Structure formats: C-alpha cells, structure tokens
Amino acid sequence: MLAAVERLLPVDIAVCAAAVADWRVATPANAKMKKDGKGPPTLSLVENPDILTHIGNAGARRPRLVVGFAAETENLIPNARAKLKKKHCDWVLANDVSPATGTFGGDANTVHLVTADAVEDWPTLTKTEVAARLAERVGQHLGRAPAPR
C-alpha cells in the first residue's frame, strides 16, 4: 500500500481514513497450519509501514493538507493531539470507538476535528454526513466555496 501511495505523490490533499493494519505476520506460512495437538501456533508480528507518517514527512512532495483519523477508546482529544504531532498531520478527526458508542457496526459517529490550535466538536452524524462535512471543511481550507446542497 505504501508503494501505491508513494507513486501518487505529490497531491494537494491526503485523507488517511484508517490504518490498513498496524501489524502483519513476520513469516507467513506456505500452507495451511494444521492442528498438531500441541495447542495454537505462536505468531511473530512485525509493524507495517505507517503511511500517514510517511505522507506527513514527505518533504517537498508533502500534500498541502494531511488529514488523519484517530479511533480511540480513551483519552480521545489528548491522543488525537499526540497523533497530530507525531504523524505530522494538519488535522486529525478524533472518533470515540469504545463499545458504548456503537460506532463499530453502526452508522453514527461523533467526531472532533483537531488542529494544532483548536478542537472543533461536530454533532453526531452518519458516516456519509461526516464525509460531506469533511469535504466542505477541506474546500473552505483551500479557499473554495462549499458545493451547493
């Protein structure tokens, strides 16, 4: 995935909605791993490349606007601020995904747009409405009027 993203740079805007996967198996098996009566196999994991961090640090090829997402179960805003800084994003959309919110498997989200100097609390919206609102904010940021509804 990182190679595909790298081929596309430079772009004006990068919205990295979620990590494909943080981890992968270090040594994939060539065949089915059958039960052997000794219990489950031990799997060694290695970290996948962090595409958002790569984009945020792309130098002259860095997009004008880099947007990431922070799906969190605790310390929502502090964790989003840390991600903003660590990954060199311009914005992070922070989303509480703890079980009580019903976010996973549901259509409602309550997100917060976190920037270096502000937090914009959005109302509970459908995922489609979050996407539309984000597109509007990107347009405003880039100096373009929002599309008529």
N, C-alpha and C positions, 0 to 999 in steps of 0.2 A: 504494500500500500504506500509506503514512504516513497518508493521509486516512482510510482504513478503521480503522486503529489509533486515531487521534485520536478518532473517533466513539465508540469503545468505552470510553474513559477516563471516569471512574475505574474501576479494577478492583482486586481485592485482590492479585493476583499476575500478573506478566508474565514469561513464559519465552520468550525470543527465541532460538530454536534456531540460526539462521544468517542471514546477510545474504542477501536476495533476490539482489542483485548489487551490488557496490561501484561499478560503473561502467555507463554506458549511452552509446550513440552520441549525440553532440551534435545532429546533424541527420539524422534517419532519411530514407532515400531513399523517394521516392514510387512507384518502380517498380524492377524488377529491375536490378541493376547488371551490365551485360553486359561481357564481356571486350572490351578495345579494343586489345590488342597492346602496351599501354604498361606492363603489369605490374599488380599489385594496387592497388586504391584506397587512399588514406590516410584513415583514420578518426580523427576527433577525438572524444575521450571527455569526458564530464562526470561528476562524482561524484553518485551517488544520495543522497537523504536518509538519514541514519543514524538509523534507527528506534529502536535501542536507546538511543542517546544522548538522543534526544528524550524517550523514556519516563523515563529516569533523571533528567532535568531538568524534569519536568512539574509541579513545584511542588506545590500542593495536590491536584492530580489524579494525582500520582505513586502507583503501586501501593505497598502495604506491603512487598512483596518483588519486587525486579527481578533476574532471572537471565539471564545471557548465556552464550554459548559462545565458546571460543577454540580454533579449529582451527589448530594451529601445526606447523611443521616443524623449528623450532629454538628454543632458549631458552624452553621450554614454560612453566614457572612464572613467570619474570620477565615474559614477555609477557602472561601471564594477569593478573598483579598490575597491570601497567600498564593493561590494558584495564579492569579493575575500577575503577580510579581515574578514568581518562579518561572512561569512559562512565557513571560514577555508578551502578554496579551494586552490589547487595548480595552477590551470588555470581557466580562465573564457573566453568563447567565446562570445564576445560582438557583438550584431547584432542590427542595427538601423531598427526598425519596424514601423517607422512613416508612415502615409498613402502615402506620396510622393514616398517612396522607392518601393512600390509594393511587398514587401516581403510576406505579408499575401495574400494567394491566388495565388501567383506566384511561380516560381521555382528559381529565382535568389536571392542570398544573398551576402552581403558584410560584412564579419566578421573580427574581430580583436582578436587575441589571446593575452590575458592579463595575465601576470605573475607578481610576486612580484616586479621584477625589469625591465620588458620590455613590450613593446607593439609591436606585430608583425602584420602589416597590410596585410591582404590577399586580392587578387584581387576579383572582383565579380565572383562568382562561382555558379553552380547549387547546390542544396541541396545534391545531390549524390556526387558531387566533394568536397563539404565541409566535408562530412563524410569520404571520402577517404583520404583527406589531414589530417584530424584529426587522423585517424588511422595510417598514416605514422609518424606523429609527436609523437604519443604515442609510436610507435615502436622505434623511434630514442631515445626518453627519457629513455626507458627501456633497451637501448643498443642492440636493434635488428635491423638488416638491413631491409630497406623497401622491401616489396614484389615486385617482378618484375611486370611490367605493360604490 
